[in-house]
Amino acid sequence: MSRGPYVARFAEADVPAGLAAQVAALEAEAWPGSVPGHDPALAPRSLLLLGEDGTVAAALSLLHKEIRLGGRTHRAAGLSSVVTRSALRGRGLGGLLVAAARAELAADPAVDLALFSCDRPLAPFYTAAGFPPLPGTVLVGGTPEEPLATDAPGFDKVVPAAFFTDTPDRDRRAFTGVRVPLHPGNIDRLW
């Protein structure tokens, strides 16, 4: 009996070499010139959607850090490097993986919210997977000395989010229409 594609989870440093090479190739195709991998300080985790033959159909990374906003510290996660093998696009595989990431984050007691940026045309894709955009919210990445904001000239970004606290409506309001000082550093500049 065929079980179809399945999600494999790894700390980024523990992804087996063959799978890591496939992910690097997918990322290089999607973002030529990109450097694979994330800042270890963000505790990167890799979620891979694998076919029965072990081929990586889609991949994404989960990054983690604390964010100070509104006098509170929030334990945040973000999606990064979401990519689907070009020959398999349009089959719902990327959406399946993003929905699996949302479910994993929602079940993690160490995560209060997930937020990240994406190109405006991708907002419906992320909304369908449970990450609706926060109207007017801007992520400020980079470092405090060299910030990079999602509303910088030439960017057309939105900030999708999901809240996993006991007060999700209150927390959504706190993150709506504000500039969020994410500052993930120089490696993962926008998260």
C-alpha positions as a printed Julia matrix, in Angstrom:
191×3 Matrix{Float64}:
  0.0    0.0     0.0
  1.36   3.42   -0.99
  1.53   6.03    1.75
  2.27   8.97   -0.54
  4.45  11.93    0.41
  5.38  12.31    4.07
  7.01  15.0     6.21
 10.45  14.39    7.69
 11.71  16.69   10.45
 15.32  17.43   11.38
 17.41  19.99   13.18
 19.0   21.73   10.21
 22.47  20.51   11.2
 21.2   16.91   11.25
 19.66  16.72    7.76
 21.26  13.71    6.04
 23.78  14.75    3.38
 21.8   13.41    0.41
 18.64  15.25    1.47
 20.6   18.42    2.27
 22.09  18.36   -1.23
 18.6   18.08   -2.75
 17.36  20.99   -0.65
 20.37  23.11   -1.63
 19.69  22.38   -5.3
 16.01  23.35   -4.96
 16.95  26.59   -3.19
 19.63  27.41   -5.79
 17.06  26.95   -8.54
 14.5   29.16   -6.78
 16.98  31.78   -5.54
 20.14  31.73   -7.7
 23.19  32.81   -5.73
 21.63  32.05   -2.35
 23.71  30.4     0.33
 22.03  27.37    1.94
 21.59  27.23    5.67
 20.52  29.54    8.47
 22.02  31.22   11.51
 22.4   28.53   14.2
 21.34  31.14   16.81
 17.81  30.88   15.32
 17.6   27.13   16.13
 16.74  26.21   12.52
 14.65  23.12   11.89
 14.07  21.61    8.45
 10.76  20.15    7.33
 11.01  18.11    4.15
  8.15  16.65    2.17
  9.56  13.39    0.81
  8.21  11.15   -1.9
  8.2    7.39   -1.46
 11.53   7.25   -3.32
 13.16   9.68   -0.87
 13.12  12.6    -3.28
 12.57  16.0    -1.66
  9.33  17.33   -3.15
  9.22  20.47   -0.97
 11.22  21.96    1.88
 11.07  24.75    4.41
 12.9   25.91    7.49
 11.5   26.95   10.85
 13.48  29.66   12.64
 13.0   30.69   16.29
 13.73  33.72   18.45
 12.24  35.93   21.12
 10.72  39.24   20.08
 10.12  42.18   22.43
  6.99  44.11   21.48
  4.52  46.11   23.52
  6.37  45.5    26.78
  6.17  41.72   26.38
  8.51  39.02   25.19
  7.0   36.72   22.56
  8.47  33.35   21.58
  8.32  33.54   17.8
  8.92  31.2    14.92
  9.11  31.98   11.25
  8.98  30.09    8.0
 11.94  30.5     5.69
 13.17  29.07    2.4
  9.8   27.57    1.42
 10.37  25.82   -1.88
  8.73  23.12   -4.01
 10.47  21.14   -6.73
  9.59  22.97   -9.97
  8.33  19.82  -11.73
  5.86  19.23   -8.86
  4.45  22.74   -8.44
  0.72  23.23   -8.68
 -0.12  19.93   -6.99
 -0.68  21.28   -3.48
  2.54  19.83   -2.07
  3.89  23.17   -0.84
  0.57  23.92    0.85
  0.63  20.5     2.48
  4.1   21.17    3.91
  3.23  24.7     5.11
  0.08  23.37    6.81
  2.22  20.68    8.49
  4.59  23.4     9.7
  1.67  25.37   11.15
  0.39  22.27   12.96
  3.85  21.57   14.37
  4.23  25.16   15.61
  0.72  25.18   17.11
  1.57  22.02   19.09
  4.89  23.42   20.38
  4.42  24.9    23.87
  7.62  26.95   23.33
  6.07  28.94   20.44
  3.61  31.8    20.96
  3.3   32.89   17.35
  4.64  32.44   13.86
  5.24  35.35   11.52
  7.33  35.88    8.42
  7.27  37.89    5.23
  6.37  36.85    1.72
  5.8   38.46   -1.64
  2.29  39.92   -1.84
  1.12  37.49   -4.59
  1.84  34.55   -2.22
 -0.49  35.84    0.54
 -3.47  33.65   -0.59
 -1.23  30.56   -0.54
 -0.18  31.21    3.08
 -3.69  32.23    4.12
 -5.0   28.88    2.87
 -2.41  27.12    5.07
 -3.51  29.07    8.18
 -1.26  32.13    8.03
 -3.41  35.16    7.14
 -1.57  38.48    6.66
 -1.35  41.16    9.33
 -2.59  44.39    7.69
 -0.01  47.16    7.83
  2.58  45.12    9.74
  6.24  45.54    8.79
  9.06  43.22    9.85
 12.34  44.99   10.51
 15.11  42.51    9.92
 18.87  42.76    9.7
 20.41  44.3    12.79
 19.53  47.44   14.77
 22.61  49.09   13.2
 21.75  47.93    9.66
 17.99  47.31    9.55
 16.19  45.83    6.54
 12.43  46.37    6.56
  9.77  44.61    4.53
  8.5   48.02    3.39
 11.88  49.06    1.97
 11.82  50.54   -1.55
 11.42  47.82   -4.15
  9.8   45.33   -1.76
  6.17  44.3    -2.06
  5.88  42.16    1.03
  3.14  41.16    3.44
  3.5   39.58    6.89
  1.5   36.36    7.37
  1.04  35.19   10.95
 -0.61  32.67   13.27
 -1.02  32.96   17.04
 -0.9   30.01   19.43
 -1.5   31.63   22.83
 -4.58  31.57   25.05
 -5.36  35.1    23.78
 -4.79  34.92   20.02
 -7.13  37.81   19.17
 -5.37  40.14   21.62
 -1.97  39.09   20.33
 -3.04  39.5    16.69
 -4.16  43.07   17.49
 -0.8   43.79   19.17
  1.07  42.7    16.01
 -1.24  44.41   13.49
 -0.2   47.67   11.87
  3.12  47.92   13.71
  6.81  47.68   12.94
  8.12  44.46   14.5
 11.82  44.63   15.51
 12.74  41.12   14.41
 16.48  41.79   13.86
 17.54  38.19   13.08
 21.06  39.29   12.06
 23.03  39.39    8.85
 22.53  35.77    7.74
 18.72  35.57    7.81
 18.16  39.25    7.15
 14.36  39.16    6.8
 13.92  36.11    9.07
